[in-house]
């Protein structure tokens, strides 16, 4: 049995004044809440780091590495989409289990496709720049 229905069943019993007669069920429900909270906090942290790195790369990262400007911006978009995907899959799906599966699958697929397209685009740009020597030439400092 999933943790979410068990928690809802325990909370419904408390709200109706019945309480929980079984101590094991009460402790299991408490640990389920602790586990869900810990998992949600870790996933929010992971998604938050991805989103913040993506925003940094899109807004200021291109100025830090002018030779990689386009690749850094595209990597920022990919990180932003990846952070949204991680949050949707690991947090939102567990806190809202009764949401429409059709809508969830469509939105999660859109975020995943945006992440994968951005990742492939960055890898292609880096491969082209590396093979042309343009990327290596941008980092070689000539003595003056």
N, C-alpha and C positions, 0 to 999 in steps of 0.2 A: 504494500500500500504506500502510496506517495505521501510525503510529509504534509503537503498542503491540505488534502481532505482531512487528515487526522487533526491538524491544527484547527481547521474550521469546525469539526465536530466537537472538539473540546471547548472552543470559544462559544459555540451555540449552547452547549450545556450550561456554561457559566452565565450566559446572558439570560437564560430562562430560569435561573435560580436552582437548577438541579445540581450544579457542581460536578465534579468527577469523582466517582466512587472508587475507581481503581487507581491506586498510587502509581503503578507502572505506567498507565496511560498518561497520567499527568506529567511524570518525569520525562517520558518519551516525547510528549508534545513540547515541553520546555526545551529539551535538547534539539528538537527539530527547529524551533524558533532560533536558538543560538546558532545552529548550523546554517540555516538560511541567511541569517544576518551576517555571519562571517563570510559566507560565499558571496553575498551581495556586496559587502564592503570591499573585498578583494577585486571583484569584477568592476565595481565602480572606479576603483583606483587604477586598474589596468586600462579601462576605457578612457578615463580622464587623462592619463598620461599620453595615450595615443592622440586624443583630440588636441591637447595643449601643444604637443610636438608638431602636429599637423598645422595648427594655426600659426605657430612660430615659423615653420618652414614656409608657409604661404606668404606671411606678412614681412618677415625680416630675414629669413634664411637665404633668400636669393641675393640680398645685398652683401651678405657675409662671404658668399662664394660666387662671384659674378660669372665665372666660367661655367658653373653648373646651374645658372639661374632658372632655366626652364625645368630641368630635372628636379630641382629642389621644390619648385612650386607644385609640380605634378606629384612628387612624393608627399607633399603636404596634403594635397587633396586625397591621396590614397590613405594616409594615416587618419585623416578625419573620417573617411568612410569606414575604415577598419574599427575605429573607436565606437562609432555608432552601431556597427554590426555586433561588436562584443557586448555592448550595453544591452542591445535588444535581445540577444540570444541568452545571455547569462543572468540578466536582472529582470527585464520587463516580462519575459515569458514566464518566469517563476512567480512574480507578484500578480500577474493578471492571466491566470490559466484559462479563463473562460472567454478570452478575446477571440474574435473571428479568425479561424485558421487561414482562411483565404487571404484576408488582409495582411496577417502576420507574415505569411510565406512570401507574398508579393513584395512587401517592404523590406524584409530581410534579404530577399534575393537581389533587390535593387542595390542595397548597400554592399552586399558581397560582390556583385558584378562591378560596381564602381571601384571597390578596393582592388580587385584583380586586374581590371583594365589599367588602373593607375600604376600598379606594380609592374605589369608588363611594359607599359610605356616608359617607365623610368629605366628598366633594364635594357630596353632597346636603345634609348638615348645614350646610356652609358656605354653600351657596346659599340655604337656608331662613333661616338667621340673618342673612345679608346683606340679603335682601329684606324681612325684618321690621324691620330697623333695630336689632335686639337686639345684634348683633355690634358695630356701630359705636358704639352707646351705651355699651358696656362699656369702650371705649378712650378716650372723651372725658373729659378731666379738667376738672371745673368748678373755677373759682378760688374759694378759700374766704376 
